[in-house]
């Protein structure tokens, strides 16, 4: 039970809806992994001012994932900023997973890694499937026209997502 509203607790944050993110330019690689996992993740253009990045997160009701300590000090920072500590991507993924109990198998390979648009099944209209796609499934992005298919890289990427989820189980059990 909370003693008073000013008490601060650490641990897993529990979002009520599927989280949506903004990753600043320090964490573009993490942003790509969030997209691969199926999370709606915006990545502003390089050089976008901090206040503008925070305004995007606030306006769209997204978590702003950053390593920039200054962002937490802005007026809307405490409500929208998830500050990560480490300089290493793997450590950032672990920290985010534990903080949000994030499921890395949420909707894998359902969003374009380049532009964040939900993918459509099948090849691009008017084109054929890549020759090495076989019967494994082809998807395309209607916005940037990137074609994706389930090649051996998908198996390796899915394995990484499963590895990220091991921190979820550890964080959820309190270890």
C-alpha positions as CSV (number, residue, x, y, z in Angstrom):
1,X,0.0,0.0,0.0
2,X,1.2,3.5,-0.9
3,X,2.1,5.6,2.2
4,X,1.7,8.9,0.3
5,X,1.6,10.1,-3.3
6,X,5.1,11.5,-3.1
7,X,6.7,8.1,-2.4
8,X,8.8,6.9,-5.4
9,X,8.9,3.2,-6.2
10,X,11.1,1.4,-8.6
11,X,10.3,-1.8,-10.5
12,X,8.2,-2.8,-13.5
13,X,6.0,-0.1,-15.0
14,X,2.7,-1.6,-16.1
15,X,1.2,0.2,-19.2
16,X,-2.5,-0.4,-19.7
17,X,-2.3,-0.4,-23.5
18,X,0.3,-1.6,-26.0
19,X,3.1,0.9,-25.5
20,X,4.1,3.2,-28.3
21,X,7.6,4.7,-28.5
22,X,9.8,7.5,-29.7
23,X,13.5,6.7,-29.7
24,X,15.8,9.6,-29.9
25,X,18.8,9.5,-32.2
26,X,21.1,7.9,-29.5
27,X,18.8,4.8,-29.5
28,X,18.0,4.3,-33.2
29,X,19.2,0.7,-33.0
30,X,16.9,0.0,-30.1
31,X,14.1,1.7,-32.1
32,X,14.7,-0.7,-35.0
33,X,14.4,-3.7,-32.6
34,X,11.2,-2.3,-31.2
35,X,9.8,-2.1,-34.8
36,X,11.0,-5.7,-35.5
37,X,9.1,-6.8,-32.4
38,X,6.0,-5.1,-33.8
39,X,5.8,-1.9,-31.6
40,X,4.8,1.4,-33.1
41,X,8.1,3.3,-32.8
42,X,8.8,6.8,-34.1
43,X,12.4,7.9,-34.7
44,X,12.7,11.6,-35.4
45,X,15.2,12.9,-38.0
46,X,18.7,13.3,-36.8
47,X,19.3,16.7,-35.2
48,X,15.7,17.2,-34.0
49,X,15.7,19.4,-30.9
50,X,15.1,17.7,-27.6
51,X,12.0,19.8,-26.9
52,X,10.5,18.8,-30.2
53,X,11.2,15.1,-29.6
54,X,9.5,15.4,-26.2
55,X,6.6,17.3,-27.8
56,X,6.1,14.4,-30.3
57,X,6.0,11.9,-27.5
58,X,3.6,14.0,-25.5
59,X,1.2,14.8,-28.4
60,X,1.1,11.1,-29.5
61,X,1.0,9.7,-25.9
62,X,4.2,7.7,-26.5
63,X,7.1,6.8,-24.2
64,X,10.2,8.8,-25.1
65,X,13.1,6.3,-24.7
66,X,16.4,8.1,-24.3
67,X,19.8,8.2,-22.5
68,X,19.7,12.0,-22.3
69,X,19.3,12.9,-18.7
70,X,18.3,16.5,-19.5
71,X,15.0,15.3,-21.1
72,X,13.6,14.0,-17.7
73,X,14.0,17.6,-16.4
74,X,11.5,19.1,-18.9
75,X,8.0,19.9,-17.8
76,X,6.4,16.8,-19.4
77,X,9.5,14.7,-18.9
78,X,8.5,12.6,-15.9
79,X,5.3,11.5,-17.5
80,X,6.7,10.5,-20.9
81,X,10.5,9.9,-20.6
82,X,12.0,6.4,-20.0
83,X,15.6,7.2,-19.1
84,X,18.0,4.3,-19.9
85,X,21.4,4.3,-18.2
86,X,23.7,2.0,-20.2
87,X,25.8,2.9,-23.3
88,X,25.4,-0.7,-24.7
89,X,22.4,-1.6,-26.8
90,X,22.0,-5.0,-25.2
91,X,21.9,-3.5,-21.7
92,X,19.4,-0.9,-22.9
93,X,17.1,-3.6,-24.2
94,X,17.4,-5.5,-20.9
95,X,16.6,-2.3,-18.9
96,X,13.6,-1.4,-21.1
97,X,12.3,-5.0,-20.9
98,X,12.4,-5.1,-17.2
99,X,10.9,-1.6,-16.7
100,X,7.9,-2.3,-19.0
101,X,7.8,-6.1,-18.8
102,X,8.0,-5.7,-22.6
103,X,7.0,-8.7,-24.7
104,X,9.5,-8.9,-27.6
105,X,7.3,-11.4,-29.4
106,X,4.3,-9.0,-29.3
107,X,3.8,-8.9,-33.1
108,X,7.2,-9.8,-34.7
109,X,7.9,-8.7,-38.3
110,X,4.6,-6.8,-38.6
111,X,6.1,-3.3,-39.1
112,X,8.6,-1.9,-41.6
113,X,12.0,-1.6,-39.9
114,X,12.7,1.5,-42.1
115,X,9.6,3.6,-41.7
116,X,7.4,2.0,-39.0
117,X,4.4,1.4,-41.4
118,X,2.4,-1.9,-40.8
119,X,3.4,-4.4,-43.4
120,X,1.0,-5.9,-46.0
121,X,1.1,-9.5,-47.0
122,X,2.3,-10.4,-50.5
123,X,4.7,-8.8,-52.9
124,X,4.4,-5.2,-54.0
125,X,1.6,-4.7,-56.4
126,X,2.9,-5.2,-59.9
127,X,6.1,-7.0,-58.8
128,X,6.9,-10.6,-58.2
129,X,8.3,-12.2,-55.0
130,X,12.1,-12.2,-54.6
131,X,13.5,-15.4,-56.2
132,X,14.9,-16.8,-52.9
133,X,11.6,-16.1,-51.0
134,X,10.2,-19.5,-51.8
135,X,7.0,-20.5,-50.1
136,X,8.0,-18.8,-46.8
137,X,5.9,-15.7,-47.1
138,X,6.4,-12.3,-48.6
139,X,5.4,-8.9,-47.1
140,X,5.8,-5.3,-48.3
141,X,5.6,-1.8,-47.0
142,X,3.1,0.3,-48.8
143,X,4.9,3.5,-47.8
144,X,8.6,3.0,-48.5
145,X,8.0,0.0,-50.9
146,X,10.5,-2.2,-49.1
147,X,9.9,-6.0,-49.6
148,X,10.4,-8.5,-46.8
149,X,10.4,-12.3,-46.8
150,X,11.0,-15.0,-44.3
151,X,14.5,-16.0,-45.0
152,X,17.2,-17.4,-42.7
153,X,17.7,-13.9,-41.2
154,X,14.2,-14.0,-39.8
155,X,15.0,-17.1,-37.8
156,X,18.1,-15.5,-36.4
157,X,16.2,-12.3,-35.5
158,X,13.4,-14.3,-33.9
159,X,16.0,-16.0,-31.8
160,X,17.3,-12.7,-30.6
161,X,13.7,-11.5,-29.7
162,X,13.3,-14.7,-27.7
163,X,16.6,-14.0,-25.9
164,X,15.3,-10.5,-25.1
165,X,12.2,-12.0,-23.5
166,X,14.3,-14.0,-21.0
167,X,14.7,-10.7,-19.2
168,X,11.0,-10.3,-19.2
169,X,10.5,-13.5,-17.3
170,X,13.3,-12.6,-14.9
171,X,11.9,-9.1,-14.3
172,X,8.4,-10.4,-13.8
173,X,9.4,-12.9,-11.2
174,X,11.4,-10.3,-9.3
175,X,14.9,-11.9,-9.9
